[in-house]
Amino acid sequence: MAAAAGAPRGRVIVLTGPTGSGKSALALDLAMRLPLEIVSVDSAQVYRGMDIGTAKPSLEERAAVPHHLIDIRDPAESYSAGDFVREALAAIADIHARGRIPLLVGGTMLYLRALLKGLAALPAASPARRHALDARARRLGWPALHAELARVDPEAAARIHPNDPQRIQRALEVYEESGRPISAWQRATVGAEERFDWLRLALIPASRAELNTRLARRFERMLAAGLYEEVAALHARGDLTVGHSSIRCVGYRQLWGCFEQGVALETATAAAIRATWQLAKRQLTWLRADPGLQPFNPAEAENETKLDKTVAHACGAAMTAAGAAC
């Protein structure tokens, strides 16, 4: 629902980027100096007890600056894009009511897209059809099913990576259940893009090789900080499996194999670093295809200064429009 004619739209700032690009540190620095509250856009940080592997802000950082949508689910619970949209909109409303500005920070691109564009009222999941699709994938491979999707819904196939089985499966399921491409369902939705005054910023490193090296070092630091022990504690609960969304998170899934299949830590670490890099590449693909984002290279000091000034100016304009001083 759009804002009433003539009424000022509330400002919402987004800071996104691939994993490991420095979003959280920059957001915290901005929020310490400006009237901002941070809303996490991270599908892993919602889970309690998953702190190290999700690079979750510390308790001290959360005490210094209000953070939202962190530690709101047990790892045994599910969390969907629909849950995020509902709870993010509630957080945005609460922050605006306090005369402050939401700063949405994170790299779960599906969540950001769902918030901006809305979620289609898709047909309900069909366990029988999913089972059939899984069987076809085991026989033919997911790239073959992606090619099948390209024939019936080229628009969706262009957005979905051939190695993204969950989204390929859902797109084919929707088409087979309804006879209508998922892209058509999605075009008919209305999101929050028209409800707020958006400033969308992205940290996009110029050097992929440098980011890859940085991600490897970051994962090694996570291990040194106790990530292996964190996963061991989750496994020891006895009620979690790789079927849970929480355990499928990058890093956790690979280390889970140490406890389930006796995978060597060195092997699991290498797999986790590769998976993290694959995640970053998918995020970069999303980001570079989004014309509404203002990109900044975090390695260039002048870009960080420019980003800082851009956010400060947006805060000042928003607070002035609301009749307050920034």
TORRO-857313 format. One record per residue: residue in one letter; x, y, z of N, C-alpha, C in turn. Coordinates in steps of 0.05 Angstrom, whole numbers, padded with zeros to 5 digits, always signed. Layout:
N
AXYZXYZXYZ ...
end
This chain:
326
M+00017-00024+00000+00000+00000+00000+00018+00025+00000 A+00014+00043-00018+00030+00067-00021+00022+00087+00000 A+00041+00106+00005+00035+00128+00024+00013+00145+00012 A-00001+00159+00030-00023+00176+00022-00011+00199+00006 A-00027+00210-00014-00017+00231-00031-00009+00255-00014 G+00015+00266-00020+00025+00289-00006+00038+00283+00020 A+00035+00259+00031+00047+00252+00057+00076+00245+00052 P+00095+00254+00070+00123+00246+00066+00126+00216+00072 R+00142+00204+00055+00147+00175+00059+00171+00172+00077 G+00170+00152+00095+00192+00148+00114+00217+00139+00099 R+00240+00147+00109+00265+00140+00097+00274+00112+00107 V+00283+00095+00089+00295+00069+00095+00321+00067+00080 I+00342+00060+00094+00368+00057+00082+00376+00028+00081 V+00387+00019+00059+00396-00009+00057+00426-00009+00052 L+00440-00025+00067+00469-00030+00062+00473-00059+00058 T+00478-00067+00033+00482-00095+00027+00509-00100+00014 G+00513-00125+00006+00539-00132-00006+00544-00162-00001 P+00564-00173-00014+00570-00201-00010+00580-00206+00018 T+00578-00231+00026+00589-00239+00052+00618-00231+00055 G+00626-00221+00078+00653-00214+00083+00662-00187+00071 S+00644-00171+00062+00652-00146+00049+00654-00123+00069 G+00647-00127+00095+00650-00107+00115+00625-00091+00121 K+00602-00102+00114+00576-00088+00119+00571-00082+00148 S+00574-00103+00165+00567-00100+00193+00583-00079+00207 A+00609-00079+00203+00627-00060+00216+00620-00031+00207 L+00615-00028+00181+00609-00001+00171+00582+00008+00182 A+00562-00010+00183+00536-00003+00193+00537+00005+00222 L+00553-00009+00238+00555-00003+00266+00568+00025+00270 D+00588+00031+00254+00601+00057+00255+00581+00079+00248 L+00565+00075+00227+00546+00095+00219+00525+00099+00241 A+00515+00077+00252+00494+00078+00272+00503+00090+00298 M+00529+00090+00304+00539+00102+00328+00539+00133+00326 R+00538+00143+00301+00540+00172+00297+00514+00185+00286 L+00496+00168+00276+00472+00179+00263+00447+00166+00275 P+00424+00178+00271+00399+00168+00284+00389+00143+00270 L+00404+00121+00271+00398+00097+00256+00394+00074+00276 E+00377+00055+00269+00375+00030+00282+00378+00008+00261 I+00392-00013+00267+00400-00034+00248+00379-00056+00247 V+00370-00063+00223+00352-00086+00219+00368-00106+00203 S+00372-00129+00214+00388-00150+00201+00372-00162+00178 V+00386-00165+00155+00375-00179+00131+00393-00203+00127 D+00391-00222+00146+00409-00245+00145+00393-00269+00154 S+00391-00289+00137+00375-00313+00142+00387-00331+00163 A+00413-00326+00171+00426-00343+00191+00427-00329+00218 Q+00428-00303+00219+00431-00289+00244+00405-00289+00260 V+00383-00298+00248+00358-00301+00263+00359-00323+00284 Y+00379-00342+00281+00379-00365+00298+00396-00361+00323 R+00385-00368+00346+00399-00367+00371+00420-00389+00373 G+00442-00383+00385+00464-00403+00389+00481-00406+00364 M+00476-00390+00344+00493-00391+00319+00505-00363+00316 D+00526-00359+00331+00538-00332+00333+00563-00329+00317 I+00582-00348+00320+00608-00345+00308+00606-00348+00277 G+00594-00369+00268+00592-00375+00240+00575-00356+00224 T+00558-00341+00237+00541-00321+00224+00553-00293+00225 A+00576-00290+00239+00588-00264+00243+00568-00245+00256 K+00554-00255+00275+00533-00240+00289+00546-00217+00305 P+00534-00193+00306+00544-00172+00323+00545-00182+00352 S+00565-00173+00367+00569-00181+00394+00547-00168+00412 L+00544-00179+00437+00525-00168+00455+00531-00139+00462 E+00557-00132+00463+00565-00105+00468+00557-00086+00445 E+00561-00096+00421+00553-00080+00398+00523-00076+00397 R+00508-00097+00404+00479-00095+00404+00469-00077+00427 A+00485-00075+00448+00477-00057+00470+00482-00028+00462 A+00503-00024+00445+00510+00003+00438+00491+00015+00417 V+00481-00003+00399+00463+00006+00377+00440-00014+00376 P+00415-00005+00375+00393-00024+00372+00395-00040+00347 H+00392-00067+00349+00392-00085+00327+00365-00100+00328 H+00354-00106+00304+00329-00120+00302+00332-00145+00285 L+00315-00165+00290+00314-00191+00275+00340-00207+00278 I+00351-00206+00302+00373-00223+00309+00364-00240+00333 D+00371-00266+00333+00364-00284+00356+00334-00285+00360 I+00319-00288+00339+00290-00289+00342+00278-00317+00336 R+00295-00336+00330+00285-00363+00325+00304-00384+00338 D+00293-00406+00347+00309-00429+00354+00318-00443+00329 P+00342-00455+00328+00352-00469+00304+00333-00491+00294 A+00316-00501+00311+00297-00522+00302+00273-00510+00288 E+00270-00484+00289+00247-00471+00276+00254-00462+00248 S+00233-00459+00232+00237-00449+00204+00235-00419+00204 Y+00246-00407+00183+00244-00378+00180+00244-00373+00149 S+00224-00359+00140+00220-00356+00111+00222-00327+00103 A+00222-00323+00077+00222-00295+00066+00197-00281+00075 G+00175-00296+00076+00150-00284+00085+00151-00275+00114 D+00164-00291+00132+00168-00283+00159+00185-00258+00161 F+00206-00257+00144+00223-00233+00144+00208-00208+00136 V+00193-00210+00115+00178-00186+00105+00160-00176+00127 R+00145-00194+00139+00126-00186+00160+00141-00173+00184 E+00162-00185+00193+00176-00175+00216+00193-00151+00210 A+00204-00149+00186+00219-00125+00178+00201-00101+00176 L+00177-00104+00165+00159-00082+00163+00150-00072+00191 A+00147-00091+00209+00140-00083+00237+00163-00068+00249 A+00187-00077+00245+00211-00063+00256+00214-00035+00244 I+00210-00033+00218+00212-00007+00205+00191+00012+00216 A+00167+00003+00220+00146+00020+00232+00153+00029+00260 D+00164+00011+00276+00171+00018+00304+00194+00039+00304 I+00213+00035+00286+00236+00053+00286+00227+00081+00276 H+00210+00082+00256+00200+00108+00247+00184+00121+00269 A+00169+00105+00284+00152+00116+00306+00169+00129+00327 R+00194+00120+00330+00212+00132+00350+00228+00156+00338 G+00221+00163+00313+00235+00186+00301+00263+00179+00291 R+00268+00154+00287+00294+00145+00277+00292+00132+00250 I+00314+00124+00239+00315+00114+00211+00325+00085+00210 P+00311+00067+00197+00320+00040+00195+00343+00037+00175 L+00363+00022+00184+00386+00016+00166+00385-00015+00163 L+00377-00024+00140+00375-00053+00135+00402-00063+00125 V+00413-00082+00140+00440-00091+00134+00441-00121+00131 G+00452-00130+00108+00455-00159+00104+00456-00166+00075 G+00462-00192+00070+00466-00202+00043+00447-00223+00034 T+00424-00227+00049+00405-00247+00040+00387-00233+00019 M+00396-00236-00006+00383-00220-00028+00354-00228-00032 L+00347-00253-00028+00319-00261-00031+00301-00245-00012 Y+00311-00241+00013+00295-00226+00032+00291-00197+00023 L+00313-00184+00013+00310-00157+00004+00291-00155-00019 R+00293-00173-00038+00276-00173-00061+00247-00176-00052 A+00242-00195-00034+00215-00200-00024+00203-00175-00011 L+00220-00160+00004+00211-00136+00018+00204-00115-00003 L+00221-00111-00022+00217-00089-00042+00195-00096-00061 K+00195-00120-00072+00176-00127-00093+00151-00141-00084 G+00152-00152-00059+00129-00166-00049+00132-00196-00054 L+00115-00211-00041+00114-00240-00044+00089-00249-00058 A+00092-00265-00078+00069-00274-00093+00053-00294-00077 A+00027-00293-00081+00009-00312-00067+00010-00339-00083 L+00032-00353-00081+00038-00376-00097+00021-00400-00088 P+00017-00420-00106+00003-00444-00097+00018-00458-00074 A+00004-00471-00057+00016-00485-00035+00035-00507-00044 A+00055-00513-00028+00074-00534-00034+00060-00561-00037 S+00069-00576-00056+00058-00603-00060+00080-00624-00055 P+00078-00638-00032+00098-00658-00025+00101-00679-00047 A+00079-00688-00059+00081-00708-00079+00096-00698-00104 R+00090-00674-00112+00104-00663-00135+00133-00658-00129 R+00139-00649-00105+00167-00644-00098+00183-00671-00098 H+00170-00692-00089+00183-00718-00089+00189-00726-00118 A+00170-00721-00135+00174-00729-00164+00196-00712-00176 L+00197-00686-00169+00219-00669-00180+00246-00678-00169 D+00247-00685-00144+00272-00695-00132+00281-00720-00146 A+00262-00738-00152+00269-00763-00166+00280-00757-00194 R+00268-00738-00208+00278-00730-00235+00305-00718-00233 A+00310-00702-00212+00336-00689-00208+00357-00710-00203 R+00351-00730-00187+00370-00751-00182+00377-00766-00208 R+00358-00769-00225+00362-00784-00250+00376-00767-00271 L+00368-00741-00273+00378-00724-00295+00397-00703-00287 G+00396-00695-00261+00413-00673-00251+00398-00647-00251 W+00404-00629-00232+00390-00604-00230+00395-00585-00254 P+00418-00585-00267+00421-00569-00291+00401-00576-00313 A+00394-00602-00315+00375-00610-00335+00347-00599-00328 L+00341-00599-00301+00315-00588-00293+00315-00558-00297 H+00338-00545-00294+00340-00516-00299+00335-00511-00329 A+00345-00528-00346+00340-00525-00375+00310-00528-00381 E+00297-00547-00367+00268-00551-00369+00254-00525-00361 L+00262-00513-00339+00250-00488-00329+00254-00466-00350 A+00277-00465-00363+00282-00445-00383+00262-00447-00406 R+00253-00471-00412+00233-00474-00434+00206-00464-00426 V+00198-00468-00401+00171-00460-00393+00169-00433-00379 D+00192-00423-00368+00193-00398-00355+00221-00385-00357 P+00228-00376-00381+00255-00365-00386+00262-00342-00367 E+00242-00326-00359+00247-00303-00341+00257-00313-00314 A+00244-00333-00303+00252-00344-00277+00279-00358-00280 A+00283-00373-00302+00308-00388-00306+00332-00369-00308 A+00327-00345-00319+00349-00325-00321+00358-00315-00294 R+00340-00316-00274+00347-00306-00247+00358-00328-00229 I+00352-00353-00236+00359-00376-00218+00383-00390-00229 H+00403-00394-00212+00428-00408-00220+00422-00438-00224 P+00435-00450-00244+00430-00478-00250+00437-00497-00226 N+00453-00487-00207+00460-00503-00184+00445-00494-00159 D+00421-00483-00162+00405-00474-00140+00380-00492-00139 P+00382-00517-00129+00360-00536-00131+00334-00527-00117 Q+00336-00513-00095+00312-00506-00080+00294-00487-00097 R+00307-00468-00110+00291-00449-00126+00282-00461-00152 I+00298-00478-00165+00290-00492-00189+00266-00509-00183 Q+00267-00524-00161+00245-00541-00154+00220-00526-00149 R+00221-00503-00135+00197-00488-00129+00185-00476-00154 A+00202-00466-00172+00192-00454-00197+00178-00475-00214 L+00190-00498-00216+00177-00520-00232+00151-00529-00219 E+00152-00531-00192+00129-00540-00177+00105-00521-00182 V+00111-00495-00180+00089-00475-00185+00078-00478-00213 Y+00095-00480-00232+00086-00483-00260+00069-00508-00264 E+00078-00530-00253+00064-00555-00257+00038-00556-00241 E+00037-00542-00218+00012-00542-00202-00009-00523-00214 S+00000-00500-00225-00019-00479-00233-00021-00475-00263 G-00001-00485-00278+00000-00480-00306+00008-00452-00313 R+00018-00437-00293+00025-00409-00296+00054-00406-00286 P+00072-00393-00301+00100-00389-00292+00102-00374-00266 I+00121-00381-00250+00125-00367-00225+00131-00338-00229 S+00144-00331-00251+00150-00303-00257+00125-00287-00261 A+00104-00299-00273+00078-00285-00276+00065-00280-00249 W+00066-00300-00231+00056-00296-00204+00071-00273-00191 Q+00097-00272-00194+00113-00252-00180+00108-00224-00191 R+00103-00222-00217+00098-00195-00229+00072-00183-00218 A+00054-00200-00209+00028-00190-00200+00028-00181-00171 T+00051-00182-00158+00052-00175-00130+00060-00146-00126 V+00054-00136-00102+00060-00108-00094+00077-00109-00069 G+00100-00096-00069+00118-00095-00046+00119-00068-00033 A+00140-00065-00017+00144-00040-00001+00159-00019-00016 E+00166-00024-00042+00182-00005-00057+00170+00023-00058 E+00143+00024-00060+00129+00050-00063+00121+00061-00036 R+00125+00046-00014+00116+00056+00012+00136+00074+00026 F+00162+00071+00019+00182+00085+00033+00201+00100+00014 D+00216+00118+00025+00237+00132+00010+00263+00117+00013 W+00271+00102-00006+00293+00083-00004+00320+00096-00012 L+00341+00089+00003+00368+00094-00006+00382+00067-00004 R+00390+00056-00027+00401+00029-00027+00430+00030-00036 L+00447+00021-00018+00476+00021-00022+00487-00007-00021 A+00508-00011-00037+00521-00038-00038+00551-00036-00037 L+00563-00052-00019+00592-00055-00019+00600-00076-00039 I+00613-00069-00060+00620-00088-00081+00650-00087-00086 P+00665-00106-00075+00694-00106-00079+00701-00108-00108 A+00722-00093-00117+00730-00094-00145+00745-00119-00151 S+00759-00130-00131+00776-00154-00136+00763-00178-00124 R+00755-00197-00141+00744-00222-00131+00765-00239-00117 A+00789-00238-00128+00811-00254-00116+00816-00245-00087 E+00816-00218-00083+00820-00207-00056+00798-00215-00037 L+00773-00215-00048+00750-00223-00031+00752-00253-00024 N+00760-00269-00043+00763-00298-00038+00784-00303-00016 T+00806-00289-00017+00827-00291+00003+00816-00282+00031 R+00801-00260+00030+00791-00249+00055+00771-00269+00068 L+00755-00282+00051+00735-00301+00062+00749-00325+00074 A+00770-00335+00061+00785-00357+00073+00797-00350+00100 R+00808-00327+00102+00820-00318+00127+00799-00314+00149 R+00776-00304+00140+00754-00299+00159+00744-00326+00171 F+00741-00346+00153+00732-00372+00163+00752-00384+00183 E+00778-00381+00177+00798-00391+00195+00797-00376+00222 R+00791-00350+00222+00787-00336+00247+00763-00346+00262 M+00742-00353+00248+00718-00364+00260+00724-00390+00275 L+00740-00407+00262+00748-00432+00274+00764-00427+00299 A+00782-00407+00298+00799-00400+00321+00782-00389+00344 A+00759-00377+00336+00742-00365+00357+00723-00385+00369 G+00722-00410+00358+00705-00431+00370+00682-00440+00353 L+00684-00437+00326+00662-00446+00309+00658-00476+00311 Y+00679-00491+00311+00677-00521+00312+00661-00528+00337 E+00668-00516+00360+00654-00522+00385+00625-00513+00384 E+00620-00491+00370+00592-00481+00367+00575-00502+00352 V+00586-00512+00330+00572-00533+00315+00569-00559+00332 A+00590-00565+00347+00588-00589+00364+00565-00587+00384 A+00562-00563+00395+00540-00559+00415+00513-00562+00401 L+00510-00552+00377+00485-00555+00362+00479-00584+00357 H+00500-00599+00349+00497-00627+00343+00489-00643+00368 A+00501-00635+00390+00496-00649+00415+00467-00647+00425 R+00453-00627+00415+00425-00624+00423+00409-00649+00416 G+00415-00661+00393+00402-00685+00384+00376-00681+00369 D+00367-00656+00366+00341-00652+00352+00345-00637+00326 L+00370-00634+00317+00375-00619+00292+00388-00637+00272 T+00381-00633+00246+00393-00648+00224+00398-00628+00201 V+00411-00638+00180+00416-00621+00157+00390-00615+00142 G+00368-00627+00151+00342-00619+00140+00332-00593+00151 H+00344-00583+00172+00336-00557+00183+00350-00534+00168 S+00336-00513+00163+00348-00490+00149+00372-00479+00163 S+00371-00479+00189+00394-00469+00205+00419-00484+00199 I+00418-00510+00198+00442-00526+00195+00451-00526+00166 R+00434-00519+00147+00442-00516+00119+00457-00491+00114 C+00459-00473+00133+00474-00448+00130+00503-00454+00123 V+00515-00438+00106+00543-00442+00098+00561-00442+00122 G+00579-00461+00123+00597-00465+00145+00587-00486+00165 Y+00562-00483+00173+00550-00502+00192+00546-00529+00178 R+00536-00528+00153+00530-00553+00139+00556-00569+00135 Q+00577-00556+00127+00602-00570+00122+00615-00581+00147 L+00614-00566+00169+00625-00576+00194+00607-00597+00206 W+00582-00597+00200+00563-00617+00210+00573-00645+00202 G+00585-00647+00178+00596-00672+00169+00617-00684+00187 C+00631-00667+00202+00651-00677+00221+00638-00695+00242 F+00613-00689+00249+00600-00703+00271+00581-00725+00261 E+00572-00722+00236+00553-00741+00225+00567-00763+00209 Q+00587-00755+00193+00601-00775+00176+00631-00778+00182 G+00640-00765+00203+00668-00767+00210+00687-00753+00190 V+00677-00733+00176+00693-00718+00158+00716-00704+00173 A+00740-00704+00162+00762-00691+00174+00758-00661+00175 L+00767-00648+00197+00763-00619+00199+00775-00604+00176 E+00799-00613+00167+00813-00600+00145+00796-00601+00120 T+00783-00624+00115+00766-00628+00091+00741-00611+00093 A+00729-00610+00117+00705-00594+00121+00711-00564+00118 T+00734-00556+00128+00742-00528+00126+00745-00520+00097 A+00759-00536+00081+00762-00530+00053+00735-00528+00039 A+00717-00546+00045+00690-00546+00033+00675-00521+00042 A+00677-00513+00067+00663-00489+00077+00674-00464+00063 I+00699-00462+00059+00711-00439+00046+00701-00438+00017 R+00700-00461+00003+00690-00461-00024+00661-00453-00025 A+00645-00463-00006+00616-00456-00005+00612-00427+00001 T+00629-00415+00018+00627-00387+00024+00633-00370-00001 W+00653-00378-00016+00660-00364-00041+00637-00367-00061 Q+00625-00390-00064+00603-00394-00082+00580-00376-00074 L+00574-00373-00048+00553-00355-00038+00560-00327-00046 A+00584-00318-00042+00592-00291-00049+00589-00285-00079 K+00595-00305-00095+00592-00301-00124+00563-00298-00132 R+00546-00314-00119+00517-00312-00125+00507-00284-00116 Q+00516-00275-00093+00508-00248-00084+00517-00227-00103 L+00542-00228-00112+00552-00209-00131+00536-00208-00157 T+00527-00232-00166+00510-00233-00190+00484-00218-00185 W+00471-00222-00162+00447-00208-00156+00452-00178-00155 L+00473-00170-00142+00478-00142-00138+00483-00127-00164 R+00499-00139-00181+00506-00126-00206+00483-00125-00225 A+00462-00141-00221+00438-00140-00238+00417-00121-00228 D+00423-00107-00205+00403-00089-00193+00410-00060-00199 P+00395-00047-00217+00402-00020-00224+00395+00001-00202 G+00380-00008-00182+00372+00011-00161+00393+00015-00139 L+00415+00000-00141+00436+00001-00120+00457+00021-00128 Q+00467+00036-00108+00491+00052-00111+00515+00036-00102 P+00533+00028-00120+00556+00011-00112+00579+00027-00101 F+00593+00016-00081+00617+00028-00070+00638+00006-00067 N+00662+00012-00074+00684-00007-00070+00695-00002-00042 P+00692-00021-00023+00701-00016+00004+00731-00014+00008 A+00747-00021-00013+00776-00020-00011+00786+00008-00015 E+00770+00026-00026+00778+00053-00032+00768+00072-00011 A+00787+00085+00003+00780+00103+00025+00761+00125+00017 E+00765+00136-00007+00748+00158-00016+00719+00149-00020 N+00716+00123-00028+00689+00113-00030+00675+00110-00004 E+00690+00102+00017+00678+00100+00044+00670+00127+00054 T+00686+00148+00048+00679+00175+00056+00654+00184+00041 K+00653+00178+00015+00630+00185-00001+00605+00172+00009 L+00607+00146+00016+00584+00131+00027+00575+00143+00053 D+00594+00150+00070+00588+00162+00096+00572+00188+00092 K+00582+00205+00074+00568+00230+00068+00540+00226+00057 T+00538+00205+00040+00512+00199+00028+00491+00192+00049 V+00500+00175+00068+00481+00167+00089+00475+00190+00108 A+00496+00206+00115+00491+00229+00133+00472+00249+00120 H+00475+00253+00094+00457+00272+00080+00429+00261+00080 A+00426+00235+00075+00399+00223+00075+00386+00225+00102 C+00402+00221+00123+00391+00224+00151+00382+00252+00156 G+00398+00272+00148+00392+00300+00153+00366+00308+00138 A+00364+00299+00113+00340+00306+00097+00316+00293+00109 A+00318+00268+00118+00295+00254+00129+00286+00266+00155 M+00305+00273+00172+00298+00285+00198+00286+00312+00195 T+00296+00327+00175+00285+00354+00170+00257+00351+00160 A+00252+00332+00142+00225+00328+00131+00206+00320+00153 A+00216+00306+00173+00199+00297+00196+00196+00319+00217 G+00209+00341+00213+00207+00363+00232+00226+00360+00256 A+00247+00344+00253+00266+00340+00275+00294+00347+00265 A+00313+00349+00284+00340+00355+00277+00356+00329+00277 C+00373+00326+00257+00390+00302+00255+00413+00304+00275 
end
